[in-house]
Amino acid sequence: MSVVGVATAEPVGNAVAARRRKSRITKSPKIVVGASILAFFVFIAIFGPTLAPHSASWQASNSSAFAQPPSAKFWLGTDRQQHDILSQVLSGGRSTMVIAFVAGIVASILSILFGVTAGYMGGLVDEVLSIIANIFLALPGLLILMVVMKPLPAGDTDNPFLIGSVIALTAWAYGARVLRAQTLALRDQDYVESARIIGERRPRIIVSEILPNLLPILASSFIFTVIYGIGIYVVLSILGIINPAQASWGTMIQNAQGASAMISNDWWWYAPPALCVALLGIGLALLNFGIDEIVNPRVRSRRGSRRGVRFQLGLTPVVRAARPDSSSNLDIAAPVLEGES
């Protein structure tokens, strides 16, 4: 084969592989459903305060002290302070999403700095960075966040960028461990050795040769950290660490809990924000599972191996060699269901 033929074959092969990955992404129901749910909540985070009928602090009345159930006037009802629940739900999604994505971005950067650097450098650098990651991995994340957040002034406990960065400090260590293990497997590959032999600098080798092969793992780690950030932010809000004046789904649940809305059966007060948190977590989890099925050959092959075999109660599928075909000298292996004694 000529050099031109080899050169043209590689781009064609890469294009075919890219089309196959794109086809698997578009055909994966988990990714489609998860991405749709995430896109809906991103839309709410961006345009929710504009679409809200009122501001989050607006009150329908100053005289009534009873929560109004859903009606034509207030689609999701009001709380006991006569705040419109629908307006609070639409306005509270922005801070929750911003904090979760800030936590995911900061944690991903720290995971790359510690995990990839430790895996590629090795030696003393690997030992020091691994010890730091293990320390953060062993620390109780929620307790550390409470200790760090509690002394902050009220004006700082509603800063989404500050809260997201603090949450990221307790969420980066696990991703760093995974990236370190994958980097250890990649640093001895032929293309990395070739770049090292021709004199490429270490930062360029890490950025150009190793990081592109870690993108699926980074995407999965980022989504997992976003889920973690949402859950931790809601928990901090329920515990009263976050400024209750901040309109968010967590503070709505905290206010409902403080007013005993569950005991008085004011379900419209706490159910909408709790449902938003649950749906957003489900969408991100489905997206994470779908990505894992595409980038992980073991999961994909295990799922594909179950196709075409129908399991029956009391029968175990056993593969055995069938009788030789009369028209051929080859033995044909076929799955046969045999009953268990």
Secondary structure, DSSP 8 states (H G I E B T S, - for coil): --HHHHHHHHHHHHHHHHHHHHHHHHH-HHHHHHHHHHHHHHHHHHHHHHHSSS-TT-BS-SS--S-----SSSTT-B-TT-BBHHHHHHHHHHHHHHHHHHHHHHHHHHHIIIIIHHHHH-HHHHHHHHHHHHHHHHS-HHHHHHHHHTTS-TTTTT-HHHHHHHHHTTTSHHHHHHHHHHHHHHTTSHHHHHHHHTT--HHHHIIIIIGGGGHHHHHHHHHHHHHHHHHHHHHHHHTT-S-TTS-SHHHHHHHHHHTTTTTTT-HHHHHHHHHHHHHHHHHHHHHHHHHHHHH-HHHHHHHHHTTT----TTEEEEEEE----TT-SS--EEEEEEE--
